[in-house]
Each structure stands twice: as structure tokens, then as C-alpha cells.
Amino acid sequence: MHLTKNQITLAKLEFSYCTLKKPVNVNLAQNSTQFLKQLRGKPSSGKACNWYVLFVNHNHEVFCWHKLKQQAKPINCIQQLAGLAVACNAYGVLVLNYCDVKSIKVNPLDELFVSTCFNTCAKLNIEIIDYVICNAQTHYSFRDGYRD
């Protein structure tokens, strides 16, 4: 029997759920950044960017996560994110973009990703908790950025 990509991904989600010692409240972006640092363990070399999606319950607690694969088009990544959120019955998602760069800058790709993700998740009744760009030293939260 061959496993499909979705079955493998759901198994990884189940593993991440089992290895998570306690739920992490993500109401503060800084908590999300600390969670990511624990998840990654150590920074990667060069200018690598990794995207993670954290699946959140009604109490805004992370119950599992998944590292998103780099896609040629952001819409493919968003479809993967939305499909996994539906599959694990998530209330919301928090997307973390971890980049090994000295300074964090919001670029048009980030803005396109956020707007497309918001539209897609709204259709599926999934809340977008936040989109956080971070490196080892600092972070930028879209949620906090749009409050001003």
C-alpha cells in the first residue's frame, strides 16, 4: 500500500501533536517566535527561509504544526495550508516565516501571501491568527503592524 502525500502529512501532524508537551498560547507574537525557536532548535546557515504553519484551537493554543514546502507559486502553499487546517479541524492558523537574514523587511510576496491566505481561509471559516516574519534576534507581526 502506497501512502499519499496527504496521509504522510497528516501522520506528521499527529506526530507533532504527540510531541508537543503542552499547548502554547499564541495571543502574543513573541510567544509564537519563542515557540518557533524551540521548534527549529538552531538557525540554519545562509539566507534560508522556512515557513511553518501552526494550527490553533479555539483557545488560541497551538496543538500541532507543519513545515510548509517551498512552492513555485504562493497559491499552492496556501492551498496546502488550508487543506491541512480543514483536515485537522483547526480553528485558526498562524504562519511563521523564519529567515536567516540580518534585518526583517516586509516584501510584496509577504503581502500577496497574507492577502491571498486571508481570502482563502475566510471562505473556509478558518481564522488567521497572525503572519510573523522572524529571525534569531527579532520578529515582525502583521497583526501588530496593522493595529497602528
Phi and psi in radians as a Rosetta constraint file:
Dihedral C 1 N 2 CA 2 C 2 CIRCULARHARMONIC -1.669 0.35
Dihedral N 2 CA 2 C 2 N 3 CIRCULARHARMONIC 2.305 0.35
Dihedral C 2 N 3 CA 3 C 3 CIRCULARHARMONIC -1.435 0.35
Dihedral N 3 CA 3 C 3 N 4 CIRCULARHARMONIC 2.481 0.35
Dihedral C 3 N 4 CA 4 C 4 CIRCULARHARMONIC -1.418 0.35
Dihedral N 4 CA 4 C 4 N 5 CIRCULARHARMONIC 2.877 0.35
Dihedral C 4 N 5 CA 5 C 5 CIRCULARHARMONIC -1.037 0.35
Dihedral N 5 CA 5 C 5 N 6 CIRCULARHARMONIC -0.667 0.35
Dihedral C 5 N 6 CA 6 C 6 CIRCULARHARMONIC -1.140 0.35
Dihedral N 6 CA 6 C 6 N 7 CIRCULARHARMONIC -0.691 0.35
Dihedral C 6 N 7 CA 7 C 7 CIRCULARHARMONIC -1.139 0.35
Dihedral N 7 CA 7 C 7 N 8 CIRCULARHARMONIC -0.700 0.35
Dihedral C 7 N 8 CA 8 C 8 CIRCULARHARMONIC -1.131 0.35
Dihedral N 8 CA 8 C 8 N 9 CIRCULARHARMONIC -0.780 0.35
Dihedral C 8 N 9 CA 9 C 9 CIRCULARHARMONIC -1.114 0.35
Dihedral N 9 CA 9 C 9 N 10 CIRCULARHARMONIC -0.746 0.35
Dihedral C 9 N 10 CA 10 C 10 CIRCULARHARMONIC -1.130 0.35
Dihedral N 10 CA 10 C 10 N 11 CIRCULARHARMONIC -0.599 0.35
Dihedral C 10 N 11 CA 11 C 11 CIRCULARHARMONIC -1.136 0.35
Dihedral N 11 CA 11 C 11 N 12 CIRCULARHARMONIC -0.684 0.35
Dihedral C 11 N 12 CA 12 C 12 CIRCULARHARMONIC -1.130 0.35
Dihedral N 12 CA 12 C 12 N 13 CIRCULARHARMONIC -0.685 0.35
Dihedral C 12 N 13 CA 13 C 13 CIRCULARHARMONIC -1.097 0.35
Dihedral N 13 CA 13 C 13 N 14 CIRCULARHARMONIC -0.731 0.35
Dihedral C 13 N 14 CA 14 C 14 CIRCULARHARMONIC -1.106 0.35
Dihedral N 14 CA 14 C 14 N 15 CIRCULARHARMONIC -0.694 0.35
Dihedral C 14 N 15 CA 15 C 15 CIRCULARHARMONIC -1.119 0.35
Dihedral N 15 CA 15 C 15 N 16 CIRCULARHARMONIC -0.760 0.35
Dihedral C 15 N 16 CA 16 C 16 CIRCULARHARMONIC -1.110 0.35
Dihedral N 16 CA 16 C 16 N 17 CIRCULARHARMONIC -0.623 0.35
Dihedral C 16 N 17 CA 17 C 17 CIRCULARHARMONIC -1.124 0.35
Dihedral N 17 CA 17 C 17 N 18 CIRCULARHARMONIC -0.750 0.35
Dihedral C 17 N 18 CA 18 C 18 CIRCULARHARMONIC -1.224 0.35
Dihedral N 18 CA 18 C 18 N 19 CIRCULARHARMONIC -0.546 0.35
Dihedral C 18 N 19 CA 19 C 19 CIRCULARHARMONIC -1.506 0.35
Dihedral N 19 CA 19 C 19 N 20 CIRCULARHARMONIC -0.235 0.35
Dihedral C 19 N 20 CA 20 C 20 CIRCULARHARMONIC -1.290 0.35
Dihedral N 20 CA 20 C 20 N 21 CIRCULARHARMONIC 2.025 0.35
Dihedral C 20 N 21 CA 21 C 21 CIRCULARHARMONIC -1.162 0.35
Dihedral N 21 CA 21 C 21 N 22 CIRCULARHARMONIC -0.734 0.35
Dihedral C 21 N 22 CA 22 C 22 CIRCULARHARMONIC -2.632 0.35
Dihedral N 22 CA 22 C 22 N 23 CIRCULARHARMONIC 2.682 0.35
Dihedral C 22 N 23 CA 23 C 23 CIRCULARHARMONIC -1.081 0.35
Dihedral N 23 CA 23 C 23 N 24 CIRCULARHARMONIC 2.512 0.35
Dihedral C 23 N 24 CA 24 C 24 CIRCULARHARMONIC -1.942 0.35
Dihedral N 24 CA 24 C 24 N 25 CIRCULARHARMONIC 2.142 0.35
Dihedral C 24 N 25 CA 25 C 25 CIRCULARHARMONIC -1.327 0.35
Dihedral N 25 CA 25 C 25 N 26 CIRCULARHARMONIC 2.259 0.35
Dihedral C 25 N 26 CA 26 C 26 CIRCULARHARMONIC -1.925 0.35
Dihedral N 26 CA 26 C 26 N 27 CIRCULARHARMONIC 0.394 0.35
Dihedral C 26 N 27 CA 27 C 27 CIRCULARHARMONIC -1.141 0.35
Dihedral N 27 CA 27 C 27 N 28 CIRCULARHARMONIC -0.427 0.35
Dihedral C 27 N 28 CA 28 C 28 CIRCULARHARMONIC -1.892 0.35
Dihedral N 28 CA 28 C 28 N 29 CIRCULARHARMONIC 2.306 0.35
Dihedral C 28 N 29 CA 29 C 29 CIRCULARHARMONIC -1.054 0.35
Dihedral N 29 CA 29 C 29 N 30 CIRCULARHARMONIC -0.569 0.35
Dihedral C 29 N 30 CA 30 C 30 CIRCULARHARMONIC -1.089 0.35
Dihedral N 30 CA 30 C 30 N 31 CIRCULARHARMONIC -0.649 0.35
Dihedral C 30 N 31 CA 31 C 31 CIRCULARHARMONIC -1.067 0.35
Dihedral N 31 CA 31 C 31 N 32 CIRCULARHARMONIC -0.698 0.35
Dihedral C 31 N 32 CA 32 C 32 CIRCULARHARMONIC -1.117 0.35
Dihedral N 32 CA 32 C 32 N 33 CIRCULARHARMONIC -0.723 0.35
Dihedral C 32 N 33 CA 33 C 33 CIRCULARHARMONIC -1.143 0.35
Dihedral N 33 CA 33 C 33 N 34 CIRCULARHARMONIC -0.752 0.35
Dihedral C 33 N 34 CA 34 C 34 CIRCULARHARMONIC -1.090 0.35
Dihedral N 34 CA 34 C 34 N 35 CIRCULARHARMONIC -0.704 0.35
Dihedral C 34 N 35 CA 35 C 35 CIRCULARHARMONIC -1.060 0.35
Dihedral N 35 CA 35 C 35 N 36 CIRCULARHARMONIC -0.762 0.35
Dihedral C 35 N 36 CA 36 C 36 CIRCULARHARMONIC -1.118 0.35
Dihedral N 36 CA 36 C 36 N 37 CIRCULARHARMONIC -0.718 0.35
Dihedral C 36 N 37 CA 37 C 37 CIRCULARHARMONIC -1.059 0.35
Dihedral N 37 CA 37 C 37 N 38 CIRCULARHARMONIC -0.693 0.35
Dihedral C 37 N 38 CA 38 C 38 CIRCULARHARMONIC -1.173 0.35
Dihedral N 38 CA 38 C 38 N 39 CIRCULARHARMONIC -0.672 0.35
Dihedral C 38 N 39 CA 39 C 39 CIRCULARHARMONIC -1.137 0.35
Dihedral N 39 CA 39 C 39 N 40 CIRCULARHARMONIC -0.766 0.35
Dihedral C 39 N 40 CA 40 C 40 CIRCULARHARMONIC -1.346 0.35
Dihedral N 40 CA 40 C 40 N 41 CIRCULARHARMONIC -0.562 0.35
Dihedral C 40 N 41 CA 41 C 41 CIRCULARHARMONIC 1.427 0.35
Dihedral N 41 CA 41 C 41 N 42 CIRCULARHARMONIC -1.085 0.35
Dihedral C 41 N 42 CA 42 C 42 CIRCULARHARMONIC -2.486 0.35
Dihedral N 42 CA 42 C 42 N 43 CIRCULARHARMONIC 2.660 0.35
Dihedral C 42 N 43 CA 43 C 43 CIRCULARHARMONIC -1.191 0.35
Dihedral N 43 CA 43 C 43 N 44 CIRCULARHARMONIC 2.580 0.35
Dihedral C 43 N 44 CA 44 C 44 CIRCULARHARMONIC -1.453 0.35
Dihedral N 44 CA 44 C 44 N 45 CIRCULARHARMONIC 2.908 0.35
Dihedral C 44 N 45 CA 45 C 45 CIRCULARHARMONIC -1.558 0.35
Dihedral N 45 CA 45 C 45 N 46 CIRCULARHARMONIC 2.792 0.35
Dihedral C 45 N 46 CA 46 C 46 CIRCULARHARMONIC 1.333 0.35
Dihedral N 46 CA 46 C 46 N 47 CIRCULARHARMONIC -2.603 0.35
Dihedral C 46 N 47 CA 47 C 47 CIRCULARHARMONIC -1.941 0.35
Dihedral N 47 CA 47 C 47 N 48 CIRCULARHARMONIC 0.707 0.35
Dihedral C 47 N 48 CA 48 C 48 CIRCULARHARMONIC -1.192 0.35
Dihedral N 48 CA 48 C 48 N 49 CIRCULARHARMONIC 2.498 0.35
Dihedral C 48 N 49 CA 49 C 49 CIRCULARHARMONIC -2.124 0.35
Dihedral N 49 CA 49 C 49 N 50 CIRCULARHARMONIC 2.296 0.35
Dihedral C 49 N 50 CA 50 C 50 CIRCULARHARMONIC -2.194 0.35
Dihedral N 50 CA 50 C 50 N 51 CIRCULARHARMONIC 2.384 0.35
Dihedral C 50 N 51 CA 51 C 51 CIRCULARHARMONIC -1.908 0.35
Dihedral N 51 CA 51 C 51 N 52 CIRCULARHARMONIC 2.319 0.35
Dihedral C 51 N 52 CA 52 C 52 CIRCULARHARMONIC -2.136 0.35
Dihedral N 52 CA 52 C 52 N 53 CIRCULARHARMONIC 2.542 0.35
Dihedral C 52 N 53 CA 53 C 53 CIRCULARHARMONIC -2.026 0.35
Dihedral N 53 CA 53 C 53 N 54 CIRCULARHARMONIC 2.246 0.35
Dihedral C 53 N 54 CA 54 C 54 CIRCULARHARMONIC -1.831 0.35
Dihedral N 54 CA 54 C 54 N 55 CIRCULARHARMONIC 2.206 0.35
Dihedral C 54 N 55 CA 55 C 55 CIRCULARHARMONIC -1.619 0.35
Dihedral N 55 CA 55 C 55 N 56 CIRCULARHARMONIC 2.311 0.35
Dihedral C 55 N 56 CA 56 C 56 CIRCULARHARMONIC -2.123 0.35
Dihedral N 56 CA 56 C 56 N 57 CIRCULARHARMONIC 2.485 0.35
Dihedral C 56 N 57 CA 57 C 57 CIRCULARHARMONIC -1.575 0.35
Dihedral N 57 CA 57 C 57 N 58 CIRCULARHARMONIC -3.047 0.35
Dihedral C 57 N 58 CA 58 C 58 CIRCULARHARMONIC -1.107 0.35
Dihedral N 58 CA 58 C 58 N 59 CIRCULARHARMONIC -0.389 0.35
Dihedral C 58 N 59 CA 59 C 59 CIRCULARHARMONIC -1.555 0.35
Dihedral N 59 CA 59 C 59 N 60 CIRCULARHARMONIC 0.183 0.35
Dihedral C 59 N 60 CA 60 C 60 CIRCULARHARMONIC 1.048 0.35
Dihedral N 60 CA 60 C 60 N 61 CIRCULARHARMONIC 0.684 0.35
Dihedral C 60 N 61 CA 61 C 61 CIRCULARHARMONIC -1.943 0.35
Dihedral N 61 CA 61 C 61 N 62 CIRCULARHARMONIC 2.358 0.35
Dihedral C 61 N 62 CA 62 C 62 CIRCULARHARMONIC -1.211 0.35
Dihedral N 62 CA 62 C 62 N 63 CIRCULARHARMONIC 2.242 0.35
Dihedral C 62 N 63 CA 63 C 63 CIRCULARHARMONIC -1.994 0.35
Dihedral N 63 CA 63 C 63 N 64 CIRCULARHARMONIC -0.287 0.35
Dihedral C 63 N 64 CA 64 C 64 CIRCULARHARMONIC -2.896 0.35
Dihedral N 64 CA 64 C 64 N 65 CIRCULARHARMONIC 2.922 0.35
Dihedral C 64 N 65 CA 65 C 65 CIRCULARHARMONIC -2.499 0.35
Dihedral N 65 CA 65 C 65 N 66 CIRCULARHARMONIC 2.923 0.35
Dihedral C 65 N 66 CA 66 C 66 CIRCULARHARMONIC -2.641 0.35
Dihedral N 66 CA 66 C 66 N 67 CIRCULARHARMONIC 2.384 0.35
Dihedral C 66 N 67 CA 67 C 67 CIRCULARHARMONIC -1.469 0.35
Dihedral N 67 CA 67 C 67 N 68 CIRCULARHARMONIC 2.114 0.35
Dihedral C 67 N 68 CA 68 C 68 CIRCULARHARMONIC -1.351 0.35
Dihedral N 68 CA 68 C 68 N 69 CIRCULARHARMONIC 2.448 0.35
Dihedral C 68 N 69 CA 69 C 69 CIRCULARHARMONIC -1.378 0.35
Dihedral N 69 CA 69 C 69 N 70 CIRCULARHARMONIC 2.537 0.35
Dihedral C 69 N 70 CA 70 C 70 CIRCULARHARMONIC -1.134 0.35
Dihedral N 70 CA 70 C 70 N 71 CIRCULARHARMONIC 2.303 0.35
Dihedral C 70 N 71 CA 71 C 71 CIRCULARHARMONIC -2.089 0.35
Dihedral N 71 CA 71 C 71 N 72 CIRCULARHARMONIC 2.683 0.35
Dihedral C 71 N 72 CA 72 C 72 CIRCULARHARMONIC -1.147 0.35
Dihedral N 72 CA 72 C 72 N 73 CIRCULARHARMONIC -0.613 0.35
Dihedral C 72 N 73 CA 73 C 73 CIRCULARHARMONIC -2.156 0.35
Dihedral N 73 CA 73 C 73 N 74 CIRCULARHARMONIC 2.378 0.35
Dihedral C 73 N 74 CA 74 C 74 CIRCULARHARMONIC -1.003 0.35
Dihedral N 74 CA 74 C 74 N 75 CIRCULARHARMONIC -0.535 0.35
Dihedral C 74 N 75 CA 75 C 75 CIRCULARHARMONIC -1.091 0.35
Dihedral N 75 CA 75 C 75 N 76 CIRCULARHARMONIC -0.606 0.35
Dihedral C 75 N 76 CA 76 C 76 CIRCULARHARMONIC -1.118 0.35
Dihedral N 76 CA 76 C 76 N 77 CIRCULARHARMONIC -0.705 0.35
Dihedral C 76 N 77 CA 77 C 77 CIRCULARHARMONIC -1.143 0.35
Dihedral N 77 CA 77 C 77 N 78 CIRCULARHARMONIC -0.710 0.35
Dihedral C 77 N 78 CA 78 C 78 CIRCULARHARMONIC -1.177 0.35
Dihedral N 78 CA 78 C 78 N 79 CIRCULARHARMONIC -0.690 0.35
Dihedral C 78 N 79 CA 79 C 79 CIRCULARHARMONIC -1.099 0.35
Dihedral N 79 CA 79 C 79 N 80 CIRCULARHARMONIC -0.710 0.35
Dihedral C 79 N 80 CA 80 C 80 CIRCULARHARMONIC -1.100 0.35
Dihedral N 80 CA 80 C 80 N 81 CIRCULARHARMONIC -0.813 0.35
Dihedral C 80 N 81 CA 81 C 81 CIRCULARHARMONIC -1.031 0.35
Dihedral N 81 CA 81 C 81 N 82 CIRCULARHARMONIC -0.863 0.35
Dihedral C 81 N 82 CA 82 C 82 CIRCULARHARMONIC -1.141 0.35
Dihedral N 82 CA 82 C 82 N 83 CIRCULARHARMONIC -0.736 0.35
Dihedral C 82 N 83 CA 83 C 83 CIRCULARHARMONIC -1.079 0.35
Dihedral N 83 CA 83 C 83 N 84 CIRCULARHARMONIC -0.726 0.35
Dihedral C 83 N 84 CA 84 C 84 CIRCULARHARMONIC -1.189 0.35
Dihedral N 84 CA 84 C 84 N 85 CIRCULARHARMONIC -0.661 0.35
Dihedral C 84 N 85 CA 85 C 85 CIRCULARHARMONIC -1.079 0.35
Dihedral N 85 CA 85 C 85 N 86 CIRCULARHARMONIC -0.741 0.35
Dihedral C 85 N 86 CA 86 C 86 CIRCULARHARMONIC -1.160 0.35
Dihedral N 86 CA 86 C 86 N 87 CIRCULARHARMONIC -0.754 0.35
Dihedral C 86 N 87 CA 87 C 87 CIRCULARHARMONIC -1.095 0.35
Dihedral N 87 CA 87 C 87 N 88 CIRCULARHARMONIC -0.617 0.35
Dihedral C 87 N 88 CA 88 C 88 CIRCULARHARMONIC -1.757 0.35
Dihedral N 88 CA 88 C 88 N 89 CIRCULARHARMONIC 0.217 0.35
Dihedral C 88 N 89 CA 89 C 89 CIRCULARHARMONIC 0.999 0.35
Dihedral N 89 CA 89 C 89 N 90 CIRCULARHARMONIC 0.793 0.35
Dihedral C 89 N 90 CA 90 C 90 CIRCULARHARMONIC -1.374 0.35
Dihedral N 90 CA 90 C 90 N 91 CIRCULARHARMONIC 2.503 0.35
Dihedral C 90 N 91 CA 91 C 91 CIRCULARHARMONIC -1.302 0.35
Dihedral N 91 CA 91 C 91 N 92 CIRCULARHARMONIC -0.677 0.35
Dihedral C 91 N 92 CA 92 C 92 CIRCULARHARMONIC -2.726 0.35
Dihedral N 92 CA 92 C 92 N 93 CIRCULARHARMONIC 3.037 0.35
Dihedral C 92 N 93 CA 93 C 93 CIRCULARHARMONIC -2.295 0.35
Dihedral N 93 CA 93 C 93 N 94 CIRCULARHARMONIC 2.629 0.35
Dihedral C 93 N 94 CA 94 C 94 CIRCULARHARMONIC -2.227 0.35
Dihedral N 94 CA 94 C 94 N 95 CIRCULARHARMONIC 2.172 0.35
Dihedral C 94 N 95 CA 95 C 95 CIRCULARHARMONIC -1.803 0.35
Dihedral N 95 CA 95 C 95 N 96 CIRCULARHARMONIC 2.260 0.35
Dihedral C 95 N 96 CA 96 C 96 CIRCULARHARMONIC -2.023 0.35
Dihedral N 96 CA 96 C 96 N 97 CIRCULARHARMONIC 2.228 0.35
Dihedral C 96 N 97 CA 97 C 97 CIRCULARHARMONIC -1.943 0.35
Dihedral N 97 CA 97 C 97 N 98 CIRCULARHARMONIC 1.811 0.35
Dihedral C 97 N 98 CA 98 C 98 CIRCULARHARMONIC -1.695 0.35
Dihedral N 98 CA 98 C 98 N 99 CIRCULARHARMONIC 2.078 0.35
Dihedral C 98 N 99 CA 99 C 99 CIRCULARHARMONIC -2.132 0.35
Dihedral N 99 CA 99 C 99 N 100 CIRCULARHARMONIC 2.352 0.35
Dihedral C 99 N 100 CA 100 C 100 CIRCULARHARMONIC -1.530 0.35
Dihedral N 100 CA 100 C 100 N 101 CIRCULARHARMONIC 1.225 0.35
Dihedral C 100 N 101 CA 101 C 101 CIRCULARHARMONIC -2.258 0.35
Dihedral N 101 CA 101 C 101 N 102 CIRCULARHARMONIC 2.771 0.35
Dihedral C 101 N 102 CA 102 C 102 CIRCULARHARMONIC -1.260 0.35
Dihedral N 102 CA 102 C 102 N 103 CIRCULARHARMONIC -0.745 0.35
Dihedral C 102 N 103 CA 103 C 103 CIRCULARHARMONIC -2.148 0.35
Dihedral N 103 CA 103 C 103 N 104 CIRCULARHARMONIC 2.492 0.35
Dihedral C 103 N 104 CA 104 C 104 CIRCULARHARMONIC -1.630 0.35
Dihedral N 104 CA 104 C 104 N 105 CIRCULARHARMONIC 2.241 0.35
Dihedral C 104 N 105 CA 105 C 105 CIRCULARHARMONIC -2.310 0.35
Dihedral N 105 CA 105 C 105 N 106 CIRCULARHARMONIC 2.397 0.35
Dihedral C 105 N 106 CA 106 C 106 CIRCULARHARMONIC -1.402 0.35
Dihedral N 106 CA 106 C 106 N 107 CIRCULARHARMONIC 2.232 0.35
Dihedral C 106 N 107 CA 107 C 107 CIRCULARHARMONIC -2.035 0.35
Dihedral N 107 CA 107 C 107 N 108 CIRCULARHARMONIC 2.973 0.35
Dihedral C 107 N 108 CA 108 C 108 CIRCULARHARMONIC -1.012 0.35
Dihedral N 108 CA 108 C 108 N 109 CIRCULARHARMONIC -0.550 0.35
Dihedral C 108 N 109 CA 109 C 109 CIRCULARHARMONIC -1.126 0.35
Dihedral N 109 CA 109 C 109 N 110 CIRCULARHARMONIC -0.717 0.35
Dihedral C 109 N 110 CA 110 C 110 CIRCULARHARMONIC -1.069 0.35
Dihedral N 110 CA 110 C 110 N 111 CIRCULARHARMONIC -0.803 0.35
Dihedral C 110 N 111 CA 111 C 111 CIRCULARHARMONIC -1.130 0.35
Dihedral N 111 CA 111 C 111 N 112 CIRCULARHARMONIC -0.707 0.35
Dihedral C 111 N 112 CA 112 C 112 CIRCULARHARMONIC -1.110 0.35
Dihedral N 112 CA 112 C 112 N 113 CIRCULARHARMONIC -0.781 0.35
Dihedral C 112 N 113 CA 113 C 113 CIRCULARHARMONIC -1.031 0.35
Dihedral N 113 CA 113 C 113 N 114 CIRCULARHARMONIC -0.831 0.35
Dihedral C 113 N 114 CA 114 C 114 CIRCULARHARMONIC -1.112 0.35
Dihedral N 114 CA 114 C 114 N 115 CIRCULARHARMONIC -0.797 0.35
Dihedral C 114 N 115 CA 115 C 115 CIRCULARHARMONIC -1.164 0.35
Dihedral N 115 CA 115 C 115 N 116 CIRCULARHARMONIC -0.728 0.35
Dihedral C 115 N 116 CA 116 C 116 CIRCULARHARMONIC -1.171 0.35
Dihedral N 116 CA 116 C 116 N 117 CIRCULARHARMONIC -0.719 0.35
Dihedral C 116 N 117 CA 117 C 117 CIRCULARHARMONIC -1.107 0.35
Dihedral N 117 CA 117 C 117 N 118 CIRCULARHARMONIC -0.743 0.35
Dihedral C 117 N 118 CA 118 C 118 CIRCULARHARMONIC -1.053 0.35
Dihedral N 118 CA 118 C 118 N 119 CIRCULARHARMONIC -0.814 0.35
Dihedral C 118 N 119 CA 119 C 119 CIRCULARHARMONIC -1.106 0.35
Dihedral N 119 CA 119 C 119 N 120 CIRCULARHARMONIC -0.764 0.35
Dihedral C 119 N 120 CA 120 C 120 CIRCULARHARMONIC -1.145 0.35
Dihedral N 120 CA 120 C 120 N 121 CIRCULARHARMONIC -0.831 0.35
Dihedral C 120 N 121 CA 121 C 121 CIRCULARHARMONIC -1.190 0.35
Dihedral N 121 CA 121 C 121 N 122 CIRCULARHARMONIC -0.572 0.35
Dihedral C 121 N 122 CA 122 C 122 CIRCULARHARMONIC -1.086 0.35
Dihedral N 122 CA 122 C 122 N 123 CIRCULARHARMONIC -0.668 0.35
Dihedral C 122 N 123 CA 123 C 123 CIRCULARHARMONIC -1.134 0.35
Dihedral N 123 CA 123 C 123 N 124 CIRCULARHARMONIC -0.507 0.35
Dihedral C 123 N 124 CA 124 C 124 CIRCULARHARMONIC -1.700 0.35
Dihedral N 124 CA 124 C 124 N 125 CIRCULARHARMONIC 0.071 0.35
Dihedral C 124 N 125 CA 125 C 125 CIRCULARHARMONIC 1.055 0.35
Dihedral N 125 CA 125 C 125 N 126 CIRCULARHARMONIC 0.727 0.35
Dihedral C 125 N 126 CA 126 C 126 CIRCULARHARMONIC -1.977 0.35
Dihedral N 126 CA 126 C 126 N 127 CIRCULARHARMONIC 2.217 0.35
Dihedral C 126 N 127 CA 127 C 127 CIRCULARHARMONIC -1.389 0.35
Dihedral N 127 CA 127 C 127 N 128 CIRCULARHARMONIC 2.394 0.35
Dihedral C 127 N 128 CA 128 C 128 CIRCULARHARMONIC -1.636 0.35
Dihedral N 128 CA 128 C 128 N 129 CIRCULARHARMONIC 1.947 0.35
Dihedral C 128 N 129 CA 129 C 129 CIRCULARHARMONIC -1.251 0.35
Dihedral N 129 CA 129 C 129 N 130 CIRCULARHARMONIC -0.818 0.35
Dihedral C 129 N 130 CA 130 C 130 CIRCULARHARMONIC -3.030 0.35
Dihedral N 130 CA 130 C 130 N 131 CIRCULARHARMONIC 2.867 0.35
Dihedral C 130 N 131 CA 131 C 131 CIRCULARHARMONIC -2.199 0.35
Dihedral N 131 CA 131 C 131 N 132 CIRCULARHARMONIC 2.022 0.35
Dihedral C 131 N 132 CA 132 C 132 CIRCULARHARMONIC -2.041 0.35
Dihedral N 132 CA 132 C 132 N 133 CIRCULARHARMONIC 2.239 0.35
Dihedral C 132 N 133 CA 133 C 133 CIRCULARHARMONIC -1.804 0.35
Dihedral N 133 CA 133 C 133 N 134 CIRCULARHARMONIC 2.279 0.35
Dihedral C 133 N 134 CA 134 C 134 CIRCULARHARMONIC -2.573 0.35
Dihedral N 134 CA 134 C 134 N 135 CIRCULARHARMONIC 2.801 0.35
Dihedral C 134 N 135 CA 135 C 135 CIRCULARHARMONIC -2.258 0.35
Dihedral N 135 CA 135 C 135 N 136 CIRCULARHARMONIC -2.942 0.35
Dihedral C 135 N 136 CA 136 C 136 CIRCULARHARMONIC -1.178 0.35
Dihedral N 136 CA 136 C 136 N 137 CIRCULARHARMONIC -0.382 0.35
Dihedral C 136 N 137 CA 137 C 137 CIRCULARHARMONIC -1.789 0.35
Dihedral N 137 CA 137 C 137 N 138 CIRCULARHARMONIC -0.601 0.35
Dihedral C 137 N 138 CA 138 C 138 CIRCULARHARMONIC -2.578 0.35
Dihedral N 138 CA 138 C 138 N 139 CIRCULARHARMONIC 3.133 0.35
Dihedral C 138 N 139 CA 139 C 139 CIRCULARHARMONIC -2.627 0.35
Dihedral N 139 CA 139 C 139 N 140 CIRCULARHARMONIC 2.810 0.35
Dihedral C 139 N 140 CA 140 C 140 CIRCULARHARMONIC -2.252 0.35
Dihedral N 140 CA 140 C 140 N 141 CIRCULARHARMONIC 2.185 0.35
Dihedral C 140 N 141 CA 141 C 141 CIRCULARHARMONIC -1.816 0.35
Dihedral N 141 CA 141 C 141 N 142 CIRCULARHARMONIC 2.166 0.35
Dihedral C 141 N 142 CA 142 C 142 CIRCULARHARMONIC -1.080 0.35
Dihedral N 142 CA 142 C 142 N 143 CIRCULARHARMONIC -0.666 0.35
Dihedral C 142 N 143 CA 143 C 143 CIRCULARHARMONIC -1.066 0.35
Dihedral N 143 CA 143 C 143 N 144 CIRCULARHARMONIC -0.831 0.35
Dihedral C 143 N 144 CA 144 C 144 CIRCULARHARMONIC -1.191 0.35
Dihedral N 144 CA 144 C 144 N 145 CIRCULARHARMONIC -0.611 0.35
Dihedral C 144 N 145 CA 145 C 145 CIRCULARHARMONIC -1.148 0.35
Dihedral N 145 CA 145 C 145 N 146 CIRCULARHARMONIC -0.570 0.35
Dihedral C 145 N 146 CA 146 C 146 CIRCULARHARMONIC -1.575 0.35
Dihedral N 146 CA 146 C 146 N 147 CIRCULARHARMONIC -0.062 0.35
Dihedral C 146 N 147 CA 147 C 147 CIRCULARHARMONIC -1.323 0.35
Dihedral N 147 CA 147 C 147 N 148 CIRCULARHARMONIC -0.465 0.35
